[in-house]
Amino acid sequence: MSTSKRRSLAGLALLVPLLVAAGCGGSGGTGGSPTPAGTPVASLPGPESAVPATEAPTPTPALVPLTVGLGYIPSVQFAQFYLADQAGYYTDAGLDVTLQNKIDPDLITLLGQGAVDIGSGDGTSVIPAVSQGIPVVYTSTLYGQFPSVLIAKADAGIATPADLRGKRIGIPGRYGSSWIMLQALLGSASLTPDDVTIVEFPDYGQAAALQQGAVDAATGFANNEPIQLQNAGIATVVLTVDSIVPLPGPGLVTGTATLAAKGDALAAFTAATLRAMGEIAADPQKGLDATFAVVPDLAQDQALQLQILEATIAQWKNTRTGTSFGTIDRDGWQQSLDFMSSLGLVPNPVTIDQLVNESLLP
């Protein structure tokens, strides 16, 4: 049975180590009961017949509590965390992991405050956060490719970023990873947001608007909207940013104070999670089963969930560098830092060493 406790952050309590008192034993000696009067000397136990003292039981080490913020609703995209939890990898590593699945726009801030120990955070969010003095650091890559993409219908006449001139583009808002990605796409064709019509969908309804023809293109995620549209019978063209600038995608992020205080536990958590990623990449069914145990409703359309998981696995792999899961692409981070600085998104200078830390990687 999973040791993770699905509870809200407000209800989280510190785990108090259980002290196991060592038992004391001894055979008749100066500290024992007096010998009854009249007992023959010959009947007293000698050294060769002494009963050995009972050894005190070895205390079981207390599990180290870790609160993990995933930042979104439960989904198959978090299968590696579910598998590591259910397979006992976290417990075997001496951890008591609490997975928090909820949309939390303040997750980076909470990580910096130490209210959450470690969590999934976008690399493009870490850069401005650190620049503004929020004490967080990116410690492991989850998505080797940037998952935010631009989607258009195949018959919209959009095949390259240059074709976006004059088009209506749906986006949640002028913020976050999708906004940065869109500016990179436009910039690669010497375009700016002023050369297109930006239509904002704060309720994240831009994909539905694309399907209905209300916009010509829309932002989304490589492992979600293109699959949904394809299943609806709509052929799409997907524009990605990786060949333009290797923006850092979601990865594991922690606060600098938490890293100093719980480094060993965080390293064990990272190793267990990466182990689960490798197993799911080799056998996606493991990821599906672990996800369905957490979100049974998703099992109603297993074919769709498999499509999403396979697309997610593809995003885990850094096709540009060919590096293993978790590896941080420092060169890509530097290119991204330079690009975001050019957009005015880095208010104060920062270095790569302030942004990333590989000490938790196996």
N, C-alpha and C positions, 0 to 999 in steps of 0.2 A: 504494500500500500504506500502511496506517495507520502513523503514527509513534508511536502510543501503545504502551507496553510493559506488557502485563498481568503485573505482577510484584508480589509481596507487599511491604508496607512495609518489612519487615526487610531486604529485599534491595535497597532503593533506594539508589543512590549518586549523589553530586552529579556533574552533567555538567561536565567540565573543558573550557573553551573551547580550541579548536584554534588555535594560533598559526600563521599562514602567513607564512613569511619572504619578504620582498620581494626579488625578484631584482635584481642590479646589472649593468648593461651599460654599455659605452662603446666608442668607436672610438678609434683610435690617438691617444694624447695623452700627457701627462706621466706618467700613471699606467699606461700600457699597456706592451706589450713594446717593447724598443728596435728601431729600424729596422735591418734587415739591412745590413751594410756593402756598399757598391757599388750600392745601389738608386738609380736615377736620380731626381733631384728631380722630374721631370715625371710620374713614375709614382705619386707619392704622392697620396693622395686629397685633394681640395680641399673647401672648405666645401659647394659645391653638390653634391658627390657623396657626402657623408658618409652612412653608414648610420645611420638614426635609432635611438636607444637603445630597447631593448625595455621597455615599461611593466610594472611589477610587477603581478601579478594582485591584484585586489581581494579581500581576505579575506572569506569568507562568515561573517556573524555567527552565533555559536553560538546554538542554540535555548535558551530559558529553560525549565528543568524545572519543572513544576507537578504536584503530587500532588493528585488530586481524590477525596475520599471520598464515595461515594454512599449508604453506610449500609444498603443492602439487597442482596438477591441480584439478579443481572441480570434485567431485566424491560423490557417495552415502555414502562413509565412513564419510562424514562431514554432514550428514543429521541433526544431532542435532543442529548444528549452523544455518542451513538454516531454520529449523522449529522454533527455538527460535526467529529468525529474523522476519519471515513472520507472526508468530502468535502474534507479538507485545510484546513478553516477555522482550526484551531488552528495547524497548521504555517505557514500563510500569515501568521498573526499573530506568528510567531516563537516559538512555544511547543512544548515537548516534553511532552505531557500523558500522565500515567499515571492511568487510571481504576481506582479500587478499588471493586469491587462486593462487599460483604460486610456482613452484619449486624454492626454495631459500636455497642454501647450507650455506649461511651466516646468517640464521634466528636467531640462538642462539646469534651470535655477535650483531645483530641489536637489539635484546631484551635487551641485556646487556647495549647497548648504549642508550636505551630509544627511538629509532627510530620507534619501534613497541611496543605497550603497553603490549600485551599478545599474546601467540601463542602456537601452538601444537609442542612440542619438545620431542624427545626421551630421556628417562631417562639415557640411556647409553651414550648419547651425553652430558648431563648435568654434569655428574661426571667428565670427563676430562676437560670440559670447566671451571668449578668452580676451579678445581685443578690448572688451568693455570691463574687464576685471573679474569676470565670473571664474572662480578657481576650479575648472574642470580640465580633463585631459582625455584624449581618445586613445584607447589601449588595444583595440583589436578590430580588424575589419570583418564585417558580416557580409556586406555586398561589395564584391570586387569591381562590379560595374555600377554606374550610377543608374538607379532604377527609374528616376523621373524622366519621362519621354513626352514627345509631342505626337499626337495621333491625328490622322486625317483619313477621310474616305478615299478609297483607291481611285475613284472617279472625280476627285476634287481638283486635279491638276497640280497637286503638291507632291513633288518628288525630292526636292532639295530645299534647304533653308532659303535660297534665293526666291523660290516660288511663293514665299509667305507674304511678299510685298502686297499691301492692299487687302489682305485677308482678315477675316474676323476670327480671333483666337480666344477660346474660352479658358479661363484660369480661375482658381479660387480667389486670388487676390495678388496684389503686387508685393509679395513677401515670400519668404521661404525658398525651399529647394527648387520648386517648379518655376518660380520667377527668375531665379539665377540661371537655371538651365535654359529658359526661353531667351534670355539676353545673350547667352553664349551662342545659341543657334543663330539668332538674328545677327549678332556681331560677326559671325563667320562669313556672312554674305554682305557685309558692310551695311547692314540695316540696323535700325534702332526701334524701340517700341513705338515711336512716332510714325513709323512706316507701316504699321498695322493697326487694326482696331482691336483693342483689348476689351473683352467682355468678362466682367467678374461674376463668379458664382460662389458666394460665401458658403452656400450649402453643399458645395462640391457636386453640383449637378451638371458640370460641363460636359461629361460624357453623354448624358441623356440629351443635352442640347445638340451635341454633334450628331447623334443618331437621328434627331428630329430635323436637322438641317438649319438650326438656329445659328450655328457657327460653322466655319470652314475647317477648323482644327481645334484640338483641345489638349490640355496637359493631362497626364495620367501616369500610371506606373506600368512598367513593362510586364509585370506579372499579374495584371488585373484587367484594366479596361480593354486592351487589344483582344484578350481572350473572351471577355464578355461580348464584345461587338462581333467577333468572329462567330460565336455560338448563336448570335442573333441573325446570322446570315449576311453580315456587312463586312466586305473586304476592306482592309485598312492598309495605310502606309504609316510606318513608325519611324520618326526621326530621333536619333539618339545623339548625345553630346560627347560620348567618350573619345571619338576621334578628333574632336575639336579642343577640348580641355578635359583631362581626367578628374572631374570633380569627385571628391571623396563621398561615398555613399554612407548609409547607416552602418554603425559599428558599436562596439561596447565603449561606454563613456563612464568615467567615475570622477568624483571630486578629488582634488589633490590631497586634502586632509584624510579622506577615506583611504586613499592609496597608501599613505604613510602608515595608517593605523591598522589596516586589514589587508596588507599586501599579499600575505601567504594565502589567505582565504580567497581573495579575488583571483589569484593565479590558479588555484585549484578549480574555481568556478569556470574560468576561461578554458582550461584544459578539458573539463568535462563537457562543456558546450561544444567545443570544436570537435571532440570525439563523436558527439551525436551528429554533428553536421556531416562528418565523413561517412558515418553509417547510413544516413538518409540519402546522401548522394549515391551510395552504392545500392541502396534498396529503398526507394521512395515509399514503399508500403509501410515501412516502420514509422515514417513520419506521419502518414495518414492515420494509422492506428492510434498513435499517441495523440494526435489532434482530435480524433473522434471521441477519445476518452474524456477530453476536456470540453469539447463542443459537440455533443451528440447530434445536434440538428444538421451539422455540415455533412454528416454521413448520408443524408437524403439524396445528395447528388455527388456520388463518389467520383464519377468521371470528370466533372468540373473541378473538383478539389485536386485531383491528380494533375490536371492541366496546369492549375495555378502553382502547385508544388514543383512540378518539373520546370516551369518558367522561373520560379524562385531559385531553384538549385542552379540554373544557368546564370542567374545574376550573382550568385555567390562567387563565381569563378572570375578571376581577373584575367581576361583574355589578352590584355596588353602586356602583362608581365609574366603570366604563367605561374605565378607564385601560389603557394599553398594557402588553404583557408586560414584566415586570421592575420596574415602578413600585412603590414602597413607599407603602402607605396609612398615613400617619402618624396620621391621625385614628383609624383602626381600631386601630392599635397602642396609642394612648392609652386607648381604651375597654377593650382587652384587659388592659393594665397595671392599670387601675383594678379590673377584675373579678377578676383573679388576686390582686391585693393584698387584696381583700375576702375571698378564700378562705384567706388566710394563706400563699400560695405565693411571696411576694416578701419574704424575710426582712429585706432591707436596701433602703432607698429607692433607686430608679434613675430616670433621666430617659430620654425618647425619644432624645435625642442620644447617650446611652451605649449604646443598643440598636441603632440603625440608622445607616447611613452610605450616602448615595446617590452618593458620589464615583466609583464604578466604573461607573455606568450610562452608556450612550452619550448 
